[in-house]
């Protein structure tokens, strides 16, 4: 392939991602299916060997995780967290834990997977996709409180799944024994917490000094990579460090304004260029998710899907639905009525799986763990089922709220 063809194909994928995003806003159909099919078609057209794609998986996957968690931290609003944290935690805890436990039992006892592979699979499919929920819920006419709960739940769900999976993978591929699981998790999160919050607070001070200078987003991007590298060098969770860095940076002005009422929050946010950084990072997130779904399509081979894989995927989807239904009931502590009934159904419907599930499905095989080779087709199947359900569900919600 010559250089001009290579550049043309990159441009074509970006344009396709833009078209898919545009169609998503109009039709409410997530663009993941279009991009996955494109990746599969490119692999067949170019004769790309799966081994070549698998070599890039750990690097591309790790970078995608950083982008996901940085995005999640940027969009977690401190004020919203204070007003909606109770119901958010009920929904998050119920949905994630129930999905995780049900899929874990299914994978181990019914499909005879090992406890390790069952755990990693459960973590990958238990999280809802913030990349799909947040832009979609902002376009649907629903109560503001419901919108806030879903935004917080999906952002935290992605973060928890990523952190848990990375810690488990570090544990099984490192020298620590299972008896050291508690200390490893504690030290991993504590070190990253200190690095992330410290770096976020320091970055607020740096950006105030650099107010008005160009290229602030690229400097923030470099700061994100430094936080990840320092956290990993200290044997802590780099992805959690990045999450805390972005959370501290984005909510710093809110906290400072509460502690020091004389400080004008809007002026401080303008000095830090927070909105510009969020806008630029949204562009990067779009680019990463577009190419990652194409990348996932290159890894995915539908001809290798067995009846057992399809059966397991459908069974997982049914259990995820059941877990979500129970979690919504738990979050309301009783039967909702009136508009609350509509709100409860919205909470139930907005459970798509997306980028985080796709990324986490590629990591175990990239780490050389046996028995995880079918995670990618399973993840694709779950992503397609949950996105088809939310597409139909959004139309129902809009009909009820008009």
ROLO-858613 format. One line per 10 residues: number of its first residue (from 0); their letters; for each residue x, y, z of C-alpha. Coordinates in nm, 4 decimals. Example, Ala and Ser with C-alpha at 12.3 -4.5 7.8 and 13.67 -1.06 7.14 Angstrom:
REM ROLO-858613
0> as> 1.2300 -0.4500 0.7800; 1.3670 -0.1060 0.7140
REM end
This chain:
REM ROLO-858613
0> xxxxxxxxxx> 0.0000 0.0000 0.0000; 0.1459 0.3364 -0.0993; 0.1341 0.6495 0.1149; -0.1462 0.8231 -0.0757; -0.3797 0.5228 -0.0422; -0.2965 0.4938 0.3287; -0.3788 0.8614 0.3901; -0.6977 0.8299 0.1857; -0.8147 0.5375 0.3983; -0.7476 0.7279 0.7216
10> xxxxxxxxxx> -0.9505 1.0201 0.5857; -1.2280 0.7837 0.4761; -1.2531 0.6281 0.8240; -1.2708 0.9726 0.9880; -1.5420 1.0816 0.7427; -1.7311 0.7597 0.8073; -1.7093 0.8231 1.1815; -1.8467 1.1744 1.1286; -2.1334 1.0428 0.9151; -2.2072 0.7750 1.1749
20> xxxxxxxxxx> -2.2112 1.0394 1.4494; -2.4460 1.2552 1.2409; -2.6789 0.9611 1.1769; -2.6646 0.8825 1.5481; -2.8046 1.2276 1.6300; -3.0817 1.1928 1.3711; -3.1819 0.8269 1.3925; -3.0636 0.7478 1.7500; -2.8823 0.4454 1.6037; -2.5309 0.4218 1.7558
30> xxxxxxxxxx> -2.2514 0.4185 1.5000; -2.0633 0.1232 1.6493; -2.2178 -0.1308 1.4088; -2.1201 0.0724 1.1009; -1.7613 0.1112 1.2227; -1.7220 -0.2555 1.3210; -1.8474 -0.3668 0.9785; -1.6059 -0.1194 0.8176; -1.3148 -0.2697 1.0100; -1.4119 -0.6209 0.9069
40> xxxxxxxxxx> -1.4422 -0.5086 0.5436; -1.1020 -0.3377 0.5526; -0.9387 -0.6520 0.6886; -1.0869 -0.8585 0.4072; -1.0068 -0.5953 0.1430; -0.6478 -0.5360 0.2485; -0.5709 -0.8901 0.3540; -0.4669 -0.7772 0.7015; -0.3485 -1.0685 0.9142; -0.5140 -1.0969 1.2596
50> xxxxxxxxxx> -0.1680 -1.1393 1.4162; -0.0716 -0.7901 1.3014; -0.3802 -0.6403 1.4641; -0.3276 -0.8374 1.7862; 0.0248 -0.6956 1.8213; -0.1185 -0.3425 1.8312; -0.4033 -0.4358 2.0695; -0.2277 -0.3760 2.4057; -0.0932 -0.0340 2.2994; -0.4099 0.0894 2.1317
60> xxxxxxxxxx> -0.6216 -0.0577 2.4121; -0.4188 0.1132 2.6861; -0.4376 0.4485 2.5074; -0.8138 0.4108 2.4569; -0.8548 0.3423 2.8301; -0.6716 0.6645 2.9174; -0.8918 0.8649 2.6841; -1.2098 0.7024 2.8232; -1.1246 0.7727 3.1865; -0.9976 1.1252 3.1211
70> xxxxxxxxxx> -1.3251 1.1969 2.9408; -1.5230 1.0453 3.2289; -1.3468 1.2593 3.4882; -1.3959 1.5764 3.2851; -1.7733 1.5256 3.2668; -1.8398 1.4301 3.6300; -1.9917 1.7466 3.7728; -1.9352 1.8117 4.1447; -2.2710 1.9845 4.1991; -2.4620 1.7064 4.0243
80> xxxxxxxxxx> -2.2759 1.4452 4.2254; -2.3824 1.6152 4.5486; -2.7529 1.6245 4.4559; -2.7942 1.2832 4.2896; -2.5332 1.0605 4.4490; -2.7717 0.8418 4.6501; -2.9852 0.7182 4.3616; -2.6816 0.7044 4.1329; -2.4972 0.4757 4.3740; -2.8039 0.2534 4.4129
90> xxxxxxxxxx> -2.8381 0.2179 4.0363; -2.4646 0.1805 3.9779; -2.4115 -0.0681 4.2591; -2.7175 -0.2722 4.1725; -2.6602 -0.2782 3.7971; -2.2848 -0.3379 3.7969; -2.2670 -0.5841 4.0862; -2.5743 -0.7843 3.9816; -2.4592 -0.7997 3.6175; -2.1113 -0.9001 3.7290
100> xxxxxxxxxx> -2.2286 -1.1743 3.9658; -2.4888 -1.3212 3.7291; -2.2516 -1.3325 3.4313; -1.9751 -1.4709 3.6538; -2.1991 -1.7593 3.7653; -2.3189 -1.8235 3.4095; -1.9699 -1.8256 3.2588; -1.8221 -2.0518 3.5268; -2.1006 -2.2982 3.6051; -2.2823 -2.3201 3.2707
110> xxxxxxxxxx> -2.0078 -2.2548 3.0142; -1.7300 -2.4074 3.2303; -1.4888 -2.1159 3.2114; -1.2218 -2.0732 3.4770; -1.2864 -1.8284 3.7603; -1.0263 -1.5905 3.6159; -1.1666 -1.5760 3.2616; -1.5216 -1.5599 3.4003; -1.4204 -1.2636 3.6173; -1.2614 -1.0738 3.3282
120> xxxxxxxxxx> -1.5580 -1.1412 3.0979; -1.8042 -1.0300 3.3674; -1.6164 -0.7060 3.4250; -1.6105 -0.6250 3.0530; -1.9851 -0.6678 2.9975; -2.1064 -0.5224 3.3301; -2.0396 -0.1555 3.2459; -2.2688 0.0767 3.0520; -2.1117 0.3026 2.7906; -2.0708 0.6695 2.8814
130> xxxxxxxxxx> -1.9643 0.7403 2.5213; -2.3139 0.6379 2.4051; -2.5314 0.7314 2.7045; -2.4094 1.0889 2.7585; -2.4611 1.2296 2.4048; -2.7856 1.0346 2.3572; -2.9523 1.1265 2.6878; -2.8782 1.4950 2.6226; -3.0873 1.4754 2.3048; -3.3870 1.3019 2.4638
140> xxxxxxxxxx> -3.6554 1.4953 2.6501; -3.6374 1.3487 3.0000; -3.6397 1.4874 3.3526; -3.3131 1.6608 3.4444; -3.2608 1.4409 3.7504; -3.2855 1.1242 3.5371; -3.0355 1.2693 3.2902; -2.7888 1.3469 3.5692; -2.8202 0.9988 3.7222; -2.7533 0.8292 3.3886
150> xxxxxxxxxx> -2.4547 1.0512 3.3076; -2.2963 0.9849 3.6470; -2.3765 0.6125 3.6454; -2.2330 0.5491 3.2994; -1.9152 0.7501 3.3687; -1.8493 0.5748 3.6999; -1.9426 0.2359 3.5553; -1.6796 0.2667 3.2828; -1.4197 0.3734 3.5374; -1.4941 0.0889 3.7815
160> xxxxxxxxxx> -1.4839 -0.1787 3.5099; -1.1571 -0.0480 3.3682; -0.9896 -0.0173 3.7082; -1.1024 -0.3604 3.8234; -0.9920 -0.5329 3.5028; -0.6529 -0.3619 3.4957; -0.5859 -0.4509 3.8603; -0.6812 -0.8170 3.8031; -0.4603 -0.8374 3.4932; -0.1686 -0.6781 3.6774
170> xxxxxxxxxx> -0.2185 -0.9248 3.9593; -0.2271 -1.2418 3.7469; 0.0602 -1.1356 3.5216; 0.2800 -1.0105 3.8066; 0.4601 -1.1732 4.0930; 0.2010 -1.1116 4.3616; -0.0022 -1.4040 4.4900; -0.3775 -1.4110 4.5332; -0.3281 -1.3767 4.9111; -0.1923 -1.0282 4.8428
180> xxxxxxxxxx> -0.5015 -0.9163 4.6506; -0.6235 -0.6754 4.9217; -0.2886 -0.5023 4.9825; -0.2204 -0.4808 4.6078; -0.5570 -0.3150 4.5377; -0.5183 -0.0773 4.8333; -0.1655 0.0315 4.7435; -0.2532 0.0559 4.3746; -0.5485 0.2854 4.4355; -0.3894 0.4856 4.7184
190> xxxxxxxxxx> -0.0779 0.5735 4.5212; -0.2818 0.6674 4.2145; -0.5191 0.8728 4.4306; -0.2325 1.0791 4.5708; -0.0633 1.1235 4.2315; -0.3891 1.2054 4.0496; -0.5255 1.4568 4.3004; -0.1838 1.6152 4.3538; -0.1238 1.6498 3.9806; -0.4763 1.7846 3.9226
200> xxxxxxxxxx> -0.4353 2.0510 4.1916; -0.0902 2.1424 4.0597; -0.2268 2.1623 3.7054; -0.4913 2.4135 3.8111; -0.2114 2.6360 3.9426; -0.0032 2.5861 3.6251; -0.2926 2.6715 3.3936; -0.3695 2.9879 3.5922; -0.0107 3.0974 3.5314; -0.0358 3.0063 3.1617
210> xxxxxxxxxx> -0.3778 3.1682 3.1100; -0.4145 3.2985 2.7557; -0.1284 3.0920 2.6155; -0.1880 2.8686 2.3108; -0.1582 2.4882 2.3077; -0.2931 2.4428 2.6609; -0.4819 2.1282 2.5636; -0.1699 1.9601 2.4294; 0.0080 2.0445 2.7540; -0.2845 1.8954 2.9479
220> xxxxxxxxxx> -0.2668 1.5875 2.7261; 0.1035 1.5586 2.8054; 0.0189 1.5970 3.1742; -0.2265 1.3074 3.1444; 0.0447 1.0819 3.0004; 0.2904 1.1901 3.2713; 0.0381 1.1087 3.5462; -0.0127 0.7632 3.3948; 0.3617 0.7004 3.3677; 0.4408 0.8218 3.7207
230> xxxxxxxxxx> 0.1567 0.6177 3.8718; 0.2721 0.3027 3.6930; 0.6344 0.3672 3.7957; 0.5140 0.3761 4.1586; 0.3363 0.0409 4.1037; -0.0023 0.2110 4.1252; -0.2961 0.2148 3.8846; -0.2106 0.4525 3.6011; -0.5664 0.4626 3.4668; -0.7067 0.5500 3.8113
240> xxxxxxxxxx> -0.4433 0.8219 3.8448; -0.5572 0.9709 3.5129; -0.9217 0.9536 3.6226; -0.8492 1.1384 3.9487; -0.6323 1.3914 3.7612; -0.9163 1.4874 3.5266; -1.1775 1.4771 3.8052; -0.9685 1.7111 4.0243; -0.8858 1.9433 3.7371; -1.2444 1.9739 3.6093
250> xxxxxxxxxx> -1.4060 2.0176 3.9525; -1.1323 2.2225 4.1173; -1.3027 2.5584 4.0523; -1.6300 2.4301 4.2082; -1.4530 2.3123 4.5237; -1.2419 2.6289 4.5539; -1.5506 2.8491 4.5083; -1.7260 2.6616 4.7902; -1.4294 2.6911 5.0252; -1.3576 3.0536 4.9329
260> xxxxxxxxxx> -1.6870 3.2328 4.8449; -1.5015 3.5426 4.7209; -1.3537 3.3457 4.4340; -1.5558 3.3772 4.1123; -1.5920 3.0268 3.9718; -1.6832 3.1404 3.6184; -1.3757 3.3623 3.5984; -1.1504 3.0834 3.7236; -1.2934 2.8361 3.4700; -1.2327 3.0903 3.1954
270> xxxxxxxxxx> -0.8712 3.1346 3.3093; -0.8146 2.7587 3.3140; -0.9653 2.7164 2.9682; -1.1703 2.4228 3.0959; -1.4368 2.4409 2.8266; -1.1761 2.4580 2.5503; -0.9964 2.1560 2.6946; -1.3235 1.9613 2.7147; -1.4036 2.0520 2.3557; -1.0612 1.9494 2.2248
280> xxxxxxxxxx> -1.0670 1.6266 2.4243; -1.4111 1.5475 2.2827; -1.2507 1.5647 1.9360; -0.9758 1.3260 2.0465; -1.2311 1.0909 2.2033; -1.4269 1.0863 1.8778; -1.1099 1.0026 1.6847; -1.0072 0.7259 1.9255; -1.3509 0.5625 1.9460; -1.3906 0.5764 1.5660
290> xxxxxxxxxx> -1.0616 0.4017 1.5006; -1.1034 0.1614 1.7910; -1.4364 0.0282 1.6640; -1.2774 -0.0116 1.3196; -0.9863 -0.1841 1.4928; -1.2348 -0.4099 1.6743; -1.3901 -0.4986 1.3389; -1.0471 -0.6063 1.2175; -1.0154 -0.8354 1.5205; -1.3686 -0.9703 1.4800
300> xxxxxxxxxx> -1.4242 -1.2722 1.2570; -1.7951 -1.3692 1.2351; -1.7071 -1.6934 1.0582; -1.5354 -1.8138 1.3755; -1.8469 -1.7617 1.5882; -1.9780 -2.0968 1.7069; -2.3278 -2.1830 1.8241; -2.1843 -2.1973 2.1764; -2.0538 -1.8397 2.1455; -2.3906 -1.7152 2.0185
310> xxxxxxxxxx> -2.5752 -1.9004 2.2954; -2.3437 -1.7559 2.5601; -2.3813 -1.4055 2.4192; -2.7622 -1.4247 2.4208; -2.7633 -1.5690 2.7735; -2.5362 -1.2873 2.8951; -2.7653 -1.0290 2.7353; -3.0716 -1.1754 2.9101; -2.8922 -1.1711 3.2470; -2.7773 -0.8121 3.1931
320> xxxxxxxxxx> -3.1397 -0.7118 3.1258; -3.2561 -0.8895 3.4421; -2.9830 -0.7246 3.6491; -3.0738 -0.3806 3.5151; -3.4410 -0.4298 3.5933; -3.3631 -0.5300 3.9519; -3.1179 -0.2391 3.9883; -3.3793 0.0155 3.8757; -3.6286 -0.1240 4.1268; -3.3616 -0.1002 4.3957
330> xxxxxxxxxx> -3.2838 0.2614 4.3033; -3.6486 0.3601 4.3542; -3.7094 0.1516 4.6690; -4.0624 0.0765 4.5532; -4.2919 0.0883 4.2556; -4.2804 0.4222 4.0672; -4.5949 0.5850 3.9347; -4.6863 0.8704 3.7014; -4.3835 1.0400 3.5516; -4.1690 0.8272 3.7809
340> xxxxxxxxxx> -4.2776 0.5222 3.5834; -4.1445 0.6837 3.2670; -3.8258 0.7773 3.4512; -3.7797 0.4200 3.5719; -3.8177 0.2875 3.2188; -3.5637 0.5385 3.0910; -3.3165 0.4198 3.3554; -3.3809 0.0623 3.2464; -3.3438 0.1285 2.8737; -3.0200 0.3290 2.8900
350> xxxxxxxxxx> -2.7809 0.0394 2.9434; -2.5828 0.0145 2.6161; -2.2402 -0.1447 2.6084; -1.9774 0.0270 2.3970; -1.6170 0.1420 2.3900; -1.5127 0.0288 2.7393; -1.6591 -0.3193 2.6833; -1.4811 -0.3422 2.3480; -1.1463 -0.2321 2.4918; -1.1666 -0.4600 2.7956
360> xxxxxxxxxx> -1.2549 -0.7563 2.5737; -0.9240 -0.7221 2.3878; -0.6968 -0.6922 2.6934; -0.6941 -1.0505 2.8325; -0.5901 -1.2069 2.5005; -0.3325 -0.9302 2.4553; -0.1866 -1.0365 2.7922; -0.1646 -1.3946 2.6679; -0.4389 -1.5417 2.8889; -0.5722 -1.8698 2.7529
370> xxxxxxxxxx> -0.9477 -1.9142 2.7180; -1.0144 -1.5494 2.6316; -0.9856 -1.5750 2.2524; -1.3644 -1.5548 2.2075; -1.4060 -1.2408 2.4191; -1.4079 -1.0128 2.1130; -1.6977 -1.1857 1.9295; -1.8892 -1.2055 2.2592; -1.8316 -0.8343 2.3215; -1.9427 -0.7442 1.9692
380> xxxxxxxxxx> -2.2611 -0.9496 2.0135; -2.3428 -0.7825 2.3468; -2.2685 -0.4361 2.2042; -2.5002 -0.4961 1.9083; -2.7856 -0.6352 2.1223; -2.7776 -0.3557 2.3810; -2.7480 -0.0839 2.1167; -3.0399 -0.2254 1.9181; -3.2480 -0.2246 2.2372; -3.1653 0.1358 2.3231
390> xxxxxxxxxx> -3.2458 0.2473 1.9670; -3.5984 0.1084 1.9990; -3.6239 0.2300 2.3575; -3.5381 0.5910 2.2748; -3.8193 0.6040 2.0209; -4.0587 0.4789 2.2896; -3.9374 0.7417 2.5385; -3.9748 1.0253 2.2880; -4.3307 0.9151 2.2059; -4.4218 0.9160 2.5778
400> xx> -4.2668 1.2562 2.6516; -4.3956 1.4533 2.3526
REM end
